[in-house]
Amino acid sequence: MYKTGDHVFYPKGGVFVIERQCDKKIGGTNITFFDLISNDGKTKISIPTANVERVGVRRLVSSTELTSHMAAWVPDLKISKLHHKNRKSRFETLRQTGNFSDMSIVVVTIHYLIHKTKATFEEKRMYDQIRKRMVNEIEIVRGLSESQAEANLLEALDEAITRKPPAEEGHDEETLVQESEKITA
């Protein structure tokens, strides 16, 4: 599983380092915990080892996975065409998984909306939070400084919004939007 010193991603806080594994007695029961400290050293949390998967803790993506993900990024036009309240709900669901692919969909699509001047204040706030967490992951995975990781991410986002999403067979863009609105209704 995980060991002391491993970098992990926690959906509610970003990149953490496993500081130690320890047993704590709670209600007369011994429970094994991972004590995590945030990458910036400002936050400490304890997560029962039995709950690690349930709360979405995951290993950082590898350098190869990161390159592959970033090369395939495209904005989700279905989500971008939804009413802002429906978009926010969809973005929140994806963000909370902590999955790198899901967070990428959110940040790329909001980056697209920002460039179209259609992003709401809430979406921009979410974008900043996710972007910061992704920068931390890129920084560690690629061994970059924070500013280099930020530049790397922004370059990939700018490239992503110029790509055309793969068209679904037999569907034009208007049909996709209508189907997407039915799903969220």
N, C-alpha and C positions, 0 to 999 in steps of 0.2 A: 504494500500500500504506500504510505508516505513515511518519511523518516525526518529526523531533526535536520534542519538546514535546507530542506526542500522549499522552493518557491511554489506557491499555489495561488490560484485565483479564487476569491470569495465574492460572489455576485453583489453582496451588499456593501463591499468595501474595496474591492480591487485586489492588487497583488499583496500577498502576505508571505512571511517566512515562518516555517514551523520552528518555533523556539525550543519546544520540548514536548515530550509525551509524558503525562503524569496521571496518577490515580488520585481521585478526590472522593471523599465520603459524603454522599448526599442522601439524607433521609435514611441513614443506616445502610445504604448500599454503596459499594465501591464502584465508581464509574471511571473509565479511562478517557482522558481528554487530550486533545492537541491544543497547546497554547500557541496562538499565532500572534505575530507582531507585524503591523503594516510595513510596507516597504519604506515609508518615510519615518517610521519609528514612533509615530504619534498615537497609534491605536493598538490596543491589545485585546484579544478575544480568546475565549476558550470554547471549543466545540467538542462534544462527546464524539469519540471515534466512530461510534455506531451511527451517528447522524451526518457524517461528513458528506456522503453522497446525496442524502435527502436535502441538505441545504445548498447543494450545488457547487461545493468545493471541487475544483478540478486542477489537474496539472497544467502548467503553462503550455501553450502550443510550441511545437518545435520550430526551428528556423525554417525548415523545409515546408512545414504546414503553413507558416506565416506567409512565406513567399507565394505559395499556391493560393491561399485565401485572397491575398491582396490583388493578385493578378486576375482573379475571377470576379472581383467586386463589381456590382452594378446596382443602381438604385431600384427599389421595388416600386414600379409605376402603379401597380394595383393599390398599394398602401398610400402612395403619394396623392392619388386622386380621391381618396376618401375625405369625408368631412373631418375637420380637425379633431373633434371629440373621439371619433372612431379611430383615427390615426393614433391618438394618444394612448388609447386602450390597447391597440395592437402593439405599439412600441413598448409599453410597460410590460406586457406579457413576454415579449421577446427579450427585453433587457433583464428581467428577473431570472431567466434561466442561467445566465452567466456563461452560456455557450458562446464561444468566440464567433461562430458563424451567425448566430442570432443577433449578437451585439453589432456585428458588422452590417447586417441588414438595416438596423436602426440608424447607425451613424452615417452610413452611405446615403440612405434615403433622406435623412434630415439635412445632410450636406447639400444634396440636390435641391431640397426645398428652400434652403437658405439662399442658394444661388438663383433660384426662381423668385426670391423675395416672398415666399408663401409660408415660411416656418413661423409658428407661434412662439411667444415668449417661453412657454412651458417646453416646447420641443427644443428650443435653443438651450435651455437649461439642462435638459436631458442629454443633449448632444455634447455639451461641455463635460458633464460627469462621465459619460461613457468614453469620450475621447481621451480624457485624462487617464482613465483606467487602462485603455488600450495603449497609450503612450508608455505607461509604466511596464506593461507586458513586453512591448517592442524593445524598450530600453534594456531589459534583462535578457531577453531571448537573443537579441543581436549584439549585445555588449556595447550599446551606444550611450552617449550622454542624453539627458532628458531633452535638450534642445535639438539634438540630431534625430532622436526618436520622433519628436513632434514634427519636424520637417519631413521625415520619412513618411509618417502617417498622412500629413496634409497633401503631399505629392501623390500618394496612392489614392486619396479621396478625390482629388482634382481629376486624376486619370479616370477613376471609376465613373464619374458623372458624365464623361464623354463617351462611354461605351454604351452600346445598345443592348438592352436585355434580350436574351434569347426568346423569340416569339414562340408561343404555344401553338402547336399544330391545329389549324382549323379555327383559330380565334384571332380576331382583330383587336386592336386596343380598346375600342368602345365596348365590345362584348366582355372583355376582361374586367373593365371597370364595373359594368353592370353586375357581373357575377360576384365581384368582390363586395359590392354594396349589399347584395342579397345575403352574403355570408355574415356580414356584421350587423345586419338589421335584426 
